[in-house]
């Protein structure tokens, strides 16, 4: 059975999403299987987007000193 999307790393989800897109683009999957693949792909895409947003928020929270070196974290709005 496939690993639950919420337990996947970004890299795992992205790799599987690429596989799903490839299968759907080939068009050699039965209708019911295509629907299931599309749903899985949508969940993988949403998971990847959430992981990227979290990473962007972490990067945005890093404060740099005068020399451009990280000196700490600042609060990010909404967290």
C-alpha positions in Angstrom: 0.0 0.0 0.0 1.2 3.5 -0.8 2.7 5.6 2.0 0.3 8.2 3.4 1.0 11.6 1.8 1.2 13.4 5.2 4.1 11.1 6.2 6.1 11.9 3.1 9.1 14.1 2.9 9.0 16.8 0.2 11.4 14.8 -2.0 9.3 11.6 -1.7 6.1 13.5 -2.5 7.7 15.2 -5.5 9.1 12.0 -6.9 5.7 10.3 -6.6 3.9 13.3 -8.1 6.2 13.1 -11.1 5.3 9.4 -11.5 1.6 10.2 -11.3 1.8 12.9 -13.9 3.7 10.6 -16.2 1.1 7.9 -15.9 -1.7 10.3 -16.5 0.0 11.9 -19.5 0.6 8.5 -21.1 -3.2 7.9 -21.0 -2.8 4.1 -20.7 -4.6 3.9 -17.3 -8.2 2.9 -17.0 -10.7 5.6 -16.1 -11.2 4.5 -12.4 -7.5 4.2 -11.9 -7.0 7.6 -13.6 -9.4 9.2 -11.1 -7.6 7.6 -8.2 -4.2 8.8 -9.6 -5.6 12.3 -10.1 -6.8 12.4 -6.5 -3.4 11.1 -5.2 -1.7 13.7 -7.4 -3.8 16.5 -6.0 -2.9 15.4 -2.4 0.8 15.2 -3.3 0.7 18.6 -4.9 -0.9 20.2 -1.9 1.6 18.4 0.4 4.5 19.7 -1.6 3.1 23.3 -1.6 2.6 23.2 2.2 6.2 21.9 2.7 7.6 24.7 0.5 5.5 27.3 2.3 6.9 26.1 5.6 10.4 26.2 4.3 9.9 29.7 2.9 8.6 30.9 6.3 11.7 29.5 8.0 14.0 31.2 5.6 12.1 34.5 6.0 12.6 34.3 9.7 16.4 34.2 9.6 17.9 37.6 10.6 21.3 38.6 9.2 23.9 40.7 10.9 25.9 43.6 9.3 28.3 41.0 7.7 25.4 39.0 6.3 25.8 36.2 8.7 22.8 34.6 10.4 22.3 35.9 13.9 19.0 34.5 14.9 15.4 34.2 14.1 12.7 36.8 14.0 9.0 35.9 14.5 7.1 35.4 11.2 3.6 36.8 11.1 0.9 34.3 11.4 3.0 31.6 13.2 
